[in-house]
Amino acid sequence: MTIESLDQLLLDQMHDVYDAEKQLVKALPKMAKAASSEDLREAITEHLEATRGHVERLEKAFENLGTKAESKTCAGMKGLIEESEEVIGQDASGEIKDLAIIAAAQRVEHYEIAAYGVIRTLAERLDNEEVAELFQETLGEEEAADERLTEVAEMLMEGVSQEEAMEEEEEGAEIEEETGTKTRRSSGM
């Protein structure tokens, strides 16, 4: 397809993000299932529901523009989802794996934030405020999902930091105990 106008560019970008959202509807349940943290699982599940709404909002925008809602394969999202699947398959402990899932999910969110920012701006330039408002609403939800993931990550990192500090203290106590025992033995000879 040759793109020669802002109208065509907007539609092209919408076809791309429509496919991205549909891919996510399939991928998010796998991410939620892989999460060990209830907070993370809840955040992903909530975003799945929002993502279904994003698909509907896109369909409404297509309708507003008088065109059929069609997908164009979104290679970017396909790659991000493949990376997410790699993360899910990693052998990692609960909190560390959850943090890796969050990192993958936030890359997805940032991709979507960029995509919706572009199509919202194109709709504004084309003086289609109704479509621009639809995309602004979705953009706000994507940003909120990113913030929620950050909050969950901070909570998990706090737990990991405390756990690591306790492990270091235990290791230090064991070393002191071993060193103290060896010192007593050698001084007794």
C-alpha positions as CSV (number, residue, x, y, z in Angstrom):
1,M,0.0,0.0,0.0
2,T,1.3,3.4,-1.0
3,I,0.9,6.0,1.8
4,E,0.5,9.4,0.3
5,S,-1.6,11.3,2.9
6,L,-2.1,11.7,6.6
7,D,-5.4,9.9,6.3
8,Q,-3.7,6.9,4.8
9,L,-0.9,7.0,7.4
10,L,-3.5,7.1,10.2
11,L,-5.3,4.0,8.8
12,D,-2.0,2.2,8.2
13,Q,-1.0,2.8,11.8
14,M,-4.4,1.9,13.1
15,H,-4.3,-1.5,11.2
16,D,-0.9,-2.1,12.9
17,V,-2.0,-1.3,16.4
18,Y,-5.3,-3.2,15.9
19,D,-3.2,-6.3,15.2
20,A,-0.9,-5.5,18.2
21,E,-3.9,-5.4,20.6
22,K,-5.4,-8.6,19.2
23,Q,-2.0,-10.3,19.7
24,L,-2.0,-9.1,23.3
25,V,-5.4,-10.4,24.0
26,K,-4.0,-13.9,23.3
27,A,-0.6,-13.3,25.1
28,L,-1.7,-11.6,28.4
29,P,-3.4,-14.7,29.9
30,K,-0.1,-16.6,29.5
31,M,1.8,-13.8,31.3
32,A,-0.8,-13.7,34.1
33,K,-0.6,-17.5,34.5
34,A,3.2,-17.4,34.7
35,A,3.2,-14.7,37.5
36,S,3.7,-15.9,41.0
37,S,2.8,-12.6,42.6
38,E,-1.0,-12.1,43.1
39,D,-0.5,-8.3,42.6
40,L,1.2,-8.9,39.2
41,R,-1.4,-11.5,38.1
42,E,-4.1,-9.0,39.0
43,A,-2.4,-6.1,37.2
44,I,-2.0,-8.2,34.0
45,T,-5.6,-9.5,34.2
46,E,-6.9,-6.0,34.6
47,H,-4.9,-4.9,31.6
48,L,-6.3,-7.8,29.6
49,E,-9.8,-6.5,30.2
50,A,-8.6,-3.0,29.3
51,T,-7.0,-4.4,26.1
52,R,-10.3,-6.0,25.1
53,G,-11.7,-2.5,25.4
54,H,-8.9,-1.1,23.3
55,V,-9.8,-3.4,20.5
56,E,-13.4,-2.3,20.7
57,R,-12.3,1.4,20.8
58,L,-10.2,0.8,17.7
59,E,-13.2,-0.8,15.9
60,K,-15.3,2.3,16.9
61,A,-12.5,4.5,15.4
62,F,-12.5,2.5,12.2
63,E,-16.3,2.9,12.0
64,N,-16.0,6.6,12.6
65,L,-13.6,6.8,9.7
66,G,-16.0,4.8,7.5
67,T,-13.7,1.9,7.0
68,K,-13.5,-1.8,8.0
69,A,-11.5,-2.8,11.0
70,E,-8.6,-4.8,9.5
71,S,-5.3,-5.9,10.9
72,K,-1.9,-5.5,9.4
73,T,0.6,-7.8,11.0
74,C,2.4,-5.9,13.7
75,A,6.0,-7.3,13.7
76,G,7.0,-5.1,16.6
77,M,4.4,-6.6,18.9
78,K,5.1,-10.1,17.6
79,G,8.7,-9.7,18.6
80,L,7.8,-8.3,22.0
81,I,5.5,-11.2,22.7
82,E,8.2,-13.7,21.6
83,E,10.5,-12.0,24.2
84,S,7.8,-12.3,26.8
85,E,7.4,-16.0,26.0
86,E,11.2,-16.4,26.5
87,V,10.9,-14.7,29.9
88,I,8.1,-17.0,30.9
89,G,10.1,-20.0,30.0
90,Q,13.2,-18.9,32.0
91,D,14.2,-20.9,35.0
92,A,14.1,-18.2,37.7
93,S,12.8,-17.8,41.2
94,G,9.3,-16.3,41.9
95,E,10.1,-12.7,42.5
96,I,12.9,-12.5,40.1
97,K,10.8,-14.1,37.3
98,D,8.0,-11.7,38.2
99,L,10.3,-8.8,37.8
100,A,11.4,-10.2,34.4
101,I,7.8,-10.5,33.4
102,I,7.2,-6.9,34.4
103,A,10.2,-5.8,32.3
104,A,8.7,-7.6,29.3
105,A,5.2,-6.2,30.0
106,Q,6.6,-2.7,30.3
107,R,8.3,-2.9,27.0
108,V,4.9,-3.8,25.5
109,E,3.3,-0.9,27.3
110,H,5.9,1.6,26.1
111,Y,5.4,0.3,22.5
112,E,1.7,0.8,22.9
113,I,2.1,4.3,24.4
114,A,4.2,5.3,21.4
115,A,1.7,3.8,18.9
116,Y,-1.3,5.5,20.5
117,G,0.5,8.8,20.9
118,V,1.1,8.7,17.1
119,I,-2.4,7.8,16.0
120,R,-3.9,10.3,18.5
121,T,-1.7,13.1,17.1
122,L,-2.6,12.1,13.5
123,A,-6.3,12.1,14.3
124,E,-5.9,15.6,15.9
125,R,-4.1,16.9,12.8
126,L,-6.9,15.6,10.7
127,D,-9.4,17.5,12.9
128,N,-11.1,14.3,14.0
129,E,-11.6,15.0,17.6
130,E,-13.8,12.0,18.3
131,V,-11.2,9.6,17.1
132,A,-8.4,11.6,18.8
133,E,-10.4,11.3,22.1
134,L,-10.8,7.6,21.7
135,F,-7.1,7.2,21.3
136,Q,-6.3,9.6,24.2
137,E,-8.5,7.5,26.4
138,T,-6.6,4.4,25.4
139,L,-3.3,6.2,25.8
140,G,-4.2,7.1,29.4
141,E,-5.1,3.5,30.2
142,E,-1.7,2.3,28.7
143,E,0.1,4.8,30.9
144,A,-1.9,3.8,33.9
145,A,-1.0,0.1,33.3
146,D,2.7,1.0,33.0
147,E,2.5,2.9,36.3
148,R,0.8,0.0,38.0
149,L,3.5,-2.4,36.7
150,T,6.1,0.0,38.2
151,E,4.4,-0.1,41.5
152,V,4.3,-3.9,41.6
153,A,8.0,-4.0,40.5
154,E,9.0,-1.7,43.3
155,M,7.1,-3.8,45.8
156,L,8.7,-7.0,44.5
157,M,12.2,-5.4,44.5
158,E,11.7,-4.4,48.1
159,G,10.9,-8.0,49.0
160,V,14.0,-9.2,47.0
161,S,16.2,-6.6,48.7
162,Q,15.1,-7.7,52.2
163,E,15.5,-11.3,51.3
164,E,19.0,-10.8,49.9
165,A,20.0,-8.7,53.0
166,M,18.8,-11.5,55.2
167,E,20.8,-14.1,53.2
168,E,23.9,-11.9,53.4
169,E,23.5,-11.6,57.1
170,E,23.1,-15.4,57.4
171,E,26.2,-16.0,55.2
172,G,28.2,-13.5,57.3
173,A,27.2,-15.3,60.5
174,E,28.2,-18.6,59.1
175,I,31.6,-17.3,58.0
176,E,32.2,-15.7,61.4
177,E,31.2,-19.0,63.1
178,E,33.6,-21.0,60.8
179,T,36.4,-18.5,61.2
180,G,35.9,-18.2,65.0
181,T,36.0,-22.0,65.3
182,K,39.2,-22.3,63.2
183,T,40.9,-19.5,65.2
184,R,40.1,-21.2,68.5
185,R,41.5,-24.5,67.2
186,S,44.7,-23.0,66.0
187,S,45.3,-21.0,69.1
188,G,44.7,-24.0,71.3
189,M,47.7,-25.9,69.9
